[in-house]
Amino acid sequence: METDGKTTKPTRRMFASQAAALAAGWVLTACGPKRLYEAPRAQLKKAIEDMERQYRERLGVNVSVSDAPPIPGVEFAYALDLSRCIGCRRCVYACVKENNQSRDPQIQWIKVLSMEKDKGIDFSAADPYYAPAEVPEEGHFYVPVQCQQCRNSPCTKVCPTGATWTEKDGIVVIDYDWCIGCRYCMAACPYGARHFNWAEPEIPKAEINPNTHYLGNRPRPKGVVEKCTFCIQRTRAGRYPACVEICPVGTRKFGNLLDKDSEIRYIIEHKRVLVLKEELNTAPRFFYFYAT
């Protein structure tokens, strides 16, 4: 490479970026979300079939990879009732199981924080490692945190390869084949919602969820970033996210923000609603509220 008449060696990052783009070109042809949904159907179908074959050979499991696009007229949103959460963490483990997160090293997309009622919402005093004999613990309340699916997402703006973007249904996704592991998105995210695979993810064969989506819970390699996708493999099929279904006290609500008769719209319009770090103007699609 020449710069101002001088020859310089290409950096590792320059090489990795170019190599990732070339390697992913066999699947997708343009940049941004168009590279998935506007690729020739025959080419995309073959790419998915090849991916499923590779997973079958490597994992010994018949993994199906969906490329289901956003549902027209749908913008997903999430609401969480802070007055109900009991801190049981069932949402955490349901998410791990559904989304093929690594067990060793352990990766969890949802973090539940224990806070003291006397201090209110104080992240500086929050405890993510609480372990009382029983929950809910007297004098405490709980604040689960995960990807906020921001409209004005800082993470998507800093990615040098265009590997992360916002879909039409509001889900911020990651194309693992384009991610080069630079972790700029992790630094940009103010919610700590993105996670890096420092080692090859390990999932017991019997625990692999074979029902996956290309932009969601398909098995990831070492060296890429991952995060919550509102269980894209479920929600685009008309189902609730796993964390919503598992919650024993109905803390979590999910629905179509564009449907004026939906529960999510009712909550936003009639309850005391807040978003995390509102001053940053990230405009999350994840809302916290008090039902009582």
C-alpha positions in Angstrom: 0.0 0.0 0.0 1.3 3.5 -0.8 0.6 6.6 1.3 2.2 9.9 0.3 4.7 8.1 -1.8 5.7 5.7 0.9 5.0 2.0 1.1 3.3 0.8 4.3 2.3 -2.6 5.4 -1.4 -3.3 5.7 -2.6 -3.5 9.3 -4.3 -6.5 10.8 -7.5 -4.6 11.0 -7.3 -3.5 7.4 -6.7 -7.1 6.3 -9.5 -8.5 8.6 -12.0 -6.0 7.3 -11.3 -6.8 3.6 -11.1 -10.5 4.2 -14.5 -10.5 6.0 -16.1 -8.6 3.2 -14.7 -11.0 0.6 -15.6 -14.1 2.7 -19.2 -12.9 3.2 -19.7 -12.0 -0.5 -20.6 -15.6 -1.3 -23.8 -15.0 0.7 -24.7 -11.4 0.3 -24.0 -8.9 -2.4 -24.7 -5.3 -1.3 -24.3 -3.5 2.0 -26.8 -2.9 4.7 -30.0 -5.0 5.1 -30.3 -5.2 1.3 -27.5 -7.7 1.2 -29.7 -10.3 2.8 -33.2 -9.7 1.4 -32.3 -8.5 -2.1 -29.8 -11.2 -2.9 -31.0 -13.4 -5.8 -33.3 -16.0 -4.2 -31.5 -18.9 -5.8 -28.2 -17.7 -4.4 -29.6 -17.0 -1.0 -31.3 -20.4 -0.8 -28.1 -22.2 -1.7 -26.1 -20.1 0.8 -28.6 -21.1 3.6 -28.5 -24.8 2.5 -24.7 -24.7 2.6 -24.8 -23.1 6.1 -27.2 -25.7 7.4 -24.9 -28.5 5.9 -21.9 -27.0 7.6 -23.7 -26.8 11.0 -24.8 -30.4 10.6 -21.3 -31.6 9.9 -19.7 -29.5 12.7 -22.3 -29.8 15.4 -24.0 -33.1 14.5 -27.4 -31.5 14.7 -29.9 -30.7 11.9 -30.0 -26.9 12.3 -32.5 -25.0 10.2 -31.7 -21.4 9.3 -34.6 -19.1 8.5 -34.3 -15.9 6.5 -37.8 -14.6 7.4 -38.0 -10.9 6.6 -39.8 -8.2 8.7 -43.5 -8.5 8.9 -45.2 -5.5 7.0 -46.8 -3.0 9.4 -45.0 -4.3 12.5 -42.6 -2.4 14.7 -41.7 -4.4 17.8 -41.5 -2.9 21.2 -41.0 -4.2 24.7 -42.2 -3.1 28.1 -41.1 -4.3 31.6 -43.1 -3.8 34.8 -40.6 -2.8 37.5 -43.2 -3.3 40.2 -43.6 -7.0 39.4 -40.1 -8.4 38.7 -39.1 -10.7 41.5 -35.5 -11.2 40.3 -35.8 -15.0 39.7 -33.6 -14.8 36.5 -35.8 -17.3 34.7 -35.7 -14.9 31.7 -31.9 -15.1 31.7 -31.8 -18.8 31.4 -34.7 -19.1 28.9 -32.8 -16.6 26.7 -29.6 -18.6 26.9 -31.4 -21.8 26.0 -33.4 -20.3 23.2 -30.6 -18.3 21.6 -27.7 -20.8 21.6 -25.6 -18.7 23.9 -22.2 -20.2 24.9 -22.2 -22.1 28.2 -18.5 -22.1 28.5 -17.3 -19.4 28.4 -20.7 -18.2 29.7 -22.5 -15.5 27.7 -25.9 -14.0 28.8 -27.8 -11.4 26.9 -30.0 -10.4 29.8 -28.6 -9.1 33.1 -30.8 -8.6 36.1 -29.7 -6.0 38.6 -30.7 -5.9 42.3 -31.3 -2.5 43.8 -32.2 -1.2 47.2 -35.6 0.4 47.5 -34.3 3.1 49.7 -31.8 4.2 47.0 -34.2 4.0 44.1 -32.8 3.3 40.6 -29.1 3.7 41.2 -26.9 1.8 38.8 -23.7 2.7 40.7 -25.0 0.7 43.7 -26.7 -2.1 41.6 -25.7 -5.7 42.3 -25.7 -8.1 39.2 -24.4 -11.0 41.3 -27.0 -11.1 44.1 -27.6 -14.5 45.6 -30.0 -14.4 48.6 -31.6 -17.6 49.9 -34.9 -16.5 48.4 -36.2 -13.8 45.9 -37.6 -11.3 46.0 -35.3 -10.1 48.8 -36.9 -7.8 51.3 -36.1 -4.2 50.7 -34.9 -4.8 47.1 -36.3 -4.5 43.6 -34.9 -5.7 40.3 -34.1 -4.1 36.9 -33.4 -6.5 34.0 -31.2 -4.9 31.3 -30.7 -6.1 27.7 -30.5 -4.6 24.2 -32.7 -1.6 24.1 -33.3 -1.8 20.3 -32.7 1.9 19.9 -34.1 4.0 17.1 -31.0 6.2 17.3 -28.6 3.4 17.9 -24.9 4.4 18.6 -23.7 0.9 17.9 -24.8 0.8 14.2 -23.1 4.1 13.5 -19.6 3.0 14.4 -19.4 -0.4 12.7 -16.7 -0.2 10.0 -18.1 -3.1 7.9 -21.9 -2.4 8.1 -22.3 -5.7 10.0 -25.0 -4.3 12.3 -28.1 -2.3 11.4 -31.8 -1.7 12.3 -34.4 -3.8 10.5 -37.8 -2.3 9.4 -39.5 -4.1 12.4 -37.2 -2.2 14.8 -34.8 -5.1 15.6 -31.1 -4.1 15.7 -29.4 -7.1 14.1 -25.8 -8.4 13.5 -24.6 -10.3 10.5 -22.0 -12.6 12.1 -20.4 -13.2 8.7 -19.6 -9.5 8.3 -18.5 -8.9 11.9 -14.7 -8.5 12.2 -14.7 -8.4 16.0 -13.4 -4.9 16.3 -15.8 -4.3 19.2 -16.5 -0.6 18.3 -20.2 -1.3 18.8 -19.6 -2.6 22.3 -17.7 0.6 23.2 -20.5 2.7 21.7 -23.4 0.9 23.4 -24.3 2.8 26.6 -26.2 -0.2 28.0 -23.5 -2.9 27.9 -25.8 -5.0 25.8 -23.3 -6.4 23.3 -21.1 -9.4 24.1 -18.0 -10.7 22.5 -17.0 -14.4 21.9 -13.5 -14.5 23.2 -13.4 -18.3 22.7 -15.1 -20.8 20.6 -18.7 -21.0 22.1 -19.5 -24.3 23.7 -23.0 -25.7 23.9 -23.8 -29.3 24.8 -25.1 -31.1 21.7 -28.4 -32.0 23.4 -29.0 -28.3 24.3 -28.6 -26.8 20.9 -31.8 -25.1 19.6 -32.0 -26.2 16.0 -34.7 -23.6 15.0 -32.6 -20.5 14.1 -32.6 -17.3 12.1 -29.7 -16.0 10.0 -29.7 -12.7 11.9 -30.4 -14.2 15.3 -29.7 -17.3 17.2 -27.8 -19.4 14.7 -24.5 -20.8 16.2 -21.8 -18.1 16.3 -18.1 -18.5 15.8 -15.3 -17.2 18.0 -14.4 -13.5 17.5 -17.8 -12.0 16.8 -20.2 -9.8 18.8 -23.7 -10.9 19.6 -26.8 -9.6 21.5 -30.5 -9.8 22.0 -32.7 -9.7 18.9 -36.1 -9.9 20.5 -35.9 -13.6 19.6 -36.2 -12.8 15.9 -36.6 -16.5 15.1 -39.8 -16.5 17.2 -41.3 -13.1 16.9 -41.2 -13.1 13.1 -43.2 -16.3 13.3 -45.8 -14.7 15.4 -44.5 -15.9 18.8 -43.4 -14.1 22.0 -39.7 -13.9 22.9 -38.7 -16.7 25.2 -38.2 -14.3 28.2 -41.8 -13.1 27.9 -43.2 -16.6 27.9 -41.1 -17.8 30.8 -41.7 -15.0 33.3 -43.8 -16.4 36.1 -45.4 -13.1 37.2 -46.2 -11.4 33.9 -43.5 -8.7 34.2 -42.6 -8.6 30.5 -44.8 -7.3 27.7 -44.2 -7.4 24.0 -46.1 -6.3 20.9 -46.5 -4.2 17.8 -46.0 -0.5 18.5 -47.9 0.4 15.3 -51.1 -1.3 16.5 -53.1 1.2 18.4 -55.1 -1.5 20.1 -52.0 -3.5 21.3 -51.1 -4.0 24.9 -47.7 -2.3 24.4 -49.5 0.9 23.1 -51.8 0.9 26.1 -48.9 0.7 28.5 -47.1 3.6 26.8 -50.2 5.8 26.8 -51.5 5.0 30.2 -48.7 3.9 32.6 -45.8 5.7 34.2 -43.1 4.9 31.6 -39.4 5.6 31.5 -36.4 4.6 29.3 -32.8 4.1 30.4 -30.4 7.0 29.9 -33.0 9.1 28.2 -30.5 12.0 28.2 -28.5 10.2 25.5 -31.3 10.4 23.0 -30.9 6.8 21.9 -34.8 6.5 21.7 -35.1 2.9 22.9 -37.9 0.5 21.9 -37.6 -1.0 25.4 -39.7 0.7 28.0 -39.9 0.3 31.8 -43.1 1.1 33.6 -44.9 0.8 36.9 -48.3 -0.9 36.7 -49.1 0.1 40.3 
